[in-house]
Amino acid sequence: MPKYEYPVCRKSDLVEDHFGYKLPCPYTWLRNTNDPEVLDFTRRENEFTDAWFNQNEVSQKIADLKNEHFDSLPNSISPWKDGYIATEEKEGNYSIVSLDASFNKTETLFKRYDLPKYTPFSASACPVDENLLGIMAQVDAAPRPDYLAYDVKTGKILATLPLTFSGTWSKTKRYLYAACTEVKENDSITSILRYNADTDSIETIFTYPKYSIFGHVTAASDNKTLIFTFCKDYSNDYYYSYNEETGAITPINADNALEISYLDTLADKHYFITHVDTVHGILLSVENGKDFTSAKQVKEETDYFLESGFSYNDKLYVLETKDACSYLYCVDDDQFIDLPDAVANLSLSGEGKDFKIFSIDSFTNRPQLLKFDGNSLSPLTKGQEVNPNLVVDLKWATSNDGTDIPYYFVHLKDTKCDGTNPTMMYGYGGYNSAMPPQSVERVSQTNIRHWVENGGIYVHTLLRGGSEYGPKWHEGGMLMNKKNCYADFIAIVEKVIKENWTSPEHLVITGCSNGGLLMSTLVTMRPDLWGCVIDSVPHTDMIHFVEDDRGAMYITEYGDPRASKEWFEYFLSYSPVHNVKKTNYPPVYIQTGECDNNVPPYHGKSFAATMQENNTSDNPILLRVLKLGSHDRGQGEVFWKTIAEMHVFIDKALKIDF
């Protein structure tokens, strides 16, 4: 008999019919977050988790983590008044702050709920009126953020551009733009809205008539062009150019969604990176007023993957990657810019007064802000001293279909192959998102350098479904290829174990969101391979996710189980909550948030209830539900407690004390 008496969760007798298949749905009632019975179940689960932990150990772990933790760098930096305005992420909280000319924080302008009901994520000042701010912010549990026009002098919200992930100010006018998406039944329509601060009015500039899951609006460097992007899915987009002076809207590829990304407009040419019929990407230009069929090649394809780009002082630059590591290249000068670390992630973090601001992150050094003057990068913030004993290797494992899958293997020079090394593995594999080097593991917030210097091994996987190696890599892990992600991860861990670096009892795996789906699927597929699983804000019900607020977006990545019997059977073959069986499971810590607008908390709750019912081992299956948690690990002291619980859970499962 299992040693734990978990909270009882009522099972309904609901059975759904899907293409003739009778699907039991005992925990569908957990979808109603505010139902008194659901609230009672959640309370009892949290109390059980509280009782499982020694609170003195959790408190000590919080103190230890605070001591070794370094704050995130400011991002989304832009000029404002005599300094800058930026986003600060600290202890799971987002806030808008002001910085002085030396990038020191001078004031917290907005934090959670300072704007009624909203959590702010980013802000920028109107280029022609510093008293006007555009603030991207979200109400708890809302399906998408809103873009707010805010008057600094009066302290009032002037206008709300709703349901958007993207907005920008005009370069020359008091206009605020946003790409706003409305989802109705099985349709998703995106419109470009504009707030005119002079007339205090909102108007619709353009509505794209076809299905689009969301959109973007970008102000070009030529001070007159805006680019409207309408996303068919997470790879393929439709583009229009908009001349703010004349009001003319010109389609660039209106009828044919393409895997292209916009860089900037210079000298009446739009610059794009295309991944159509290319492995690594090609840089193209399209003359203003013409469509994509007239595109001309600017830069030949190389072995580097073209990721993004920008302009500075009328020169064009591209950020390229190889094996998920960054390179900065000047197109006009045909040369690379030296980076301070060869195995690192370089990302554009904002604009200085007369320079660009980048952040750089790596497995072995804390993040830094860098200043780019067009020729070289120089530090704006301090890093750490190099530890010569830290080793970062790029390795490859062969997946079940013969595809070689890369992973970064971080360890000390003298690490022994004796099968006992505590090993942490992180994975994601989805949404065309690359997983570049990072100094902090994304879920438990483990300081990777600290973990390795204390004798651990860190394994960072580059699974199919991401964008690390172009469109084919993404396609290899989406839709009917989704299960490749799980095979890839298993192939890597089996190789690490075969080489005797570690063994299942010394192995912890971590993931969140789509990576939480990864964790949930792996623990049901191969419960024998893991010594501990940290499973944060996971998708677990891959039959009913289509009915969630963002289901219309996620269908483009996963597919639709309602589309046909073939699709339903494919989803059912890996949907975690439907593949739990009576067997021995490893220790699993499942965490979700009541205000999660990406993945509703019923996914975590129903998975925990199903796992607790069916686990035949003495290993704990814990559920932590954060009352005000969103798609995160909580805020403030809740954040510290959540990640401390993760660390204590790992310590106990692996019998370590890091």
Number of C-alpha atoms within 10 A of each C-alpha: 8 15 10 14 10 17 17 12 22 14 14 12 10 13 12 12 9 15 12 8 12 11 14 15 16 16 21 16 17 22 16 14 16 11 12 10 15 19 14 13 19 23 16 17 23 18 14 18 19 15 10 13 13 11 13 9 13 21 15 13 22 21 14 13 18 14 9 11 16 13 13 16 18 24 22 19 27 23 23 23 14 11 19 26 31 28 26 25 17 16 18 18 18 19 22 25 22 26 22 16 15 10 18 13 17 13 12 15 14 21 17 19 14 12 18 9 12 19 23 26 22 22 27 24 23 23 19 14 14 14 16 22 23 24 25 26 25 25 19 19 20 16 18 21 25 25 28 26 27 22 18 14 8 9 10 12 17 16 21 17 22 20 21 25 19 19 28 24 26 22 20 13 17 17 22 25 28 31 29 27 23 17 20 9 8 10 12 18 19 27 23 24 21 23 23 17 18 9 8 10 12 17 11 14 13 16 15 17 10 16 18 25 24 27 26 23 25 22 21 20 18 15 16 17 26 25 22 28 25 28 23 22 21 18 21 17 23 24 26 20 24 22 16 17 9 8 10 11 18 18 16 24 16 18 10 13 16 19 20 20 22 22 23 22 28 20 10 13 17 24 25 24 24 21 23 15 10 12 19 23 27 21 25 22 23 20 18 18 17 16 17 19 9 11 18 13 15 15 15 9 15 12 11 19 25 27 22 19 23 19 20 15 10 13 13 20 23 20 20 23 24 16 19 23 21 25 23 21 18 20 17 12 11 10 12 17 16 13 18 12 15 11 24 24 23 26 18 20 21 19 18 19 13 13 14 21 25 22 21 26 22 22 27 28 21 23 25 19 25 24 19 21 15 17 11 13 19 14 16 16 14 11 14 10 9 9 12 9 10 16 16 16 12 13 15 18 20 17 18 12 9 8 14 16 20 21 22 22 19 23 26 19 11 10 14 14 13 11 17 18 21 27 26 23 22 23 27 28 31 28 22 23 16 24 22 23 22 21 21 24 20 14 21 21 17 21 21 25 23 16 19 23 16 14 16 23 24 22 24 24 24 29 29 34 30 25 24 28 23 21 21 16 20 27 21 21 25 23 19 16 15 24 20 21 27 24 19 26 26 20 18 26 22 17 15 20 17 12 13 15 19 24 22 21 20 23 24 25 24 23 25 28 22 20 23 26 26 28 31 30 23 23 23 20 18 12 18 15 22 21 23 29 30 25 29 29 31 31 29 30 22 23 20 15 21 20 11 16 18 18 19 24 21 19 16 17 22 22 21 21 21 15 9 12 14 13 18 19 16 19 24 18 13 23 21 27 26 20 17 22 16 12 14 15 28 24 26 29 22 25 26 30 26 21 22 21 22 21 27 26 27 25 25 29 28 22 23 23 23 22 24 25 19 16 21 16 17 14 19 23 22 24 27 24 25 23 15 16 24 23 21 21 28 23 21 12 11 17 20 23 19 20 21 25 25 24 22 22 23 28 16 12 21 21 13 12 11 18
